[in-house]
Amino acid sequence: MAVAAIQEYFKQLQGVMDRVGRDKSDVIAQCVQLVVDTLREGGKVMVMGNGGSAADAQHFAAELVGRFLMERKALPAIALTTDSSILTAVGNDYGFDEIFKRQIEALARPGDVVIGISTSGMSKNVFHALIAANQIGCKTVGLLGRDGGTIAGIVDINLTMAEQHTPFIQTAHGAVLHLLCDLLEKELFSPLGQTE
């Protein structure tokens, strides 16, 4: 029983990955180009999410500031999920829906990229922050699930995993973020792509 369930799980997960590779390659390429152009022009990446998506946001920022596979200079990225004093102060004073928006208002500049991660596409705090980012003049990306929710309609690039099962959505998000890191490094720092 357990072995059959395990095999079925991975069969279903492989199906998700196959669909992402088939259906989302063009959108992923757009996202890579957007982030590459932003970094080349001196902008930064800001990323946010809740729960498992907060962990994905922190992981992605860490790969950019540290390194992914290539030894190279640090890239400017901020996860808006990490400062407990800001999160609790803003949450207490303004409400949980404002915890990312206030940070966008403080830190974002025109030309930055703001990435919101939400498996449902309905996270109010991510939605409000992306609206603020659009108003500032940032480029926005939604890394979403299901039907993309309310967030899908407000971002410049809508990267929705059209799946229903949250763990599979999160696994696909993690794979896409790793792929972005790999492609960014190659575009910015390989001999053919390097501009510095």
Secondary structure, DSSP 8 states (H G I E B T S, - for coil): -HHHHHHHHHHHHHHHHHHHHHHSHHHHHHHHHHHHHHHHTT--EEEE-STHHHHHHHHHHHHHHS-SSS------EEETT--HHHHHHHHHHH-GGGTTHHHHHHH--TT-EEEEEESSS--HHHHHHHHHHHHHT-EEEEEEETT-TTGGGT-SEEEEE--S-HHHHHHHHHHHHHHHHHHHHHHHHSTTT---
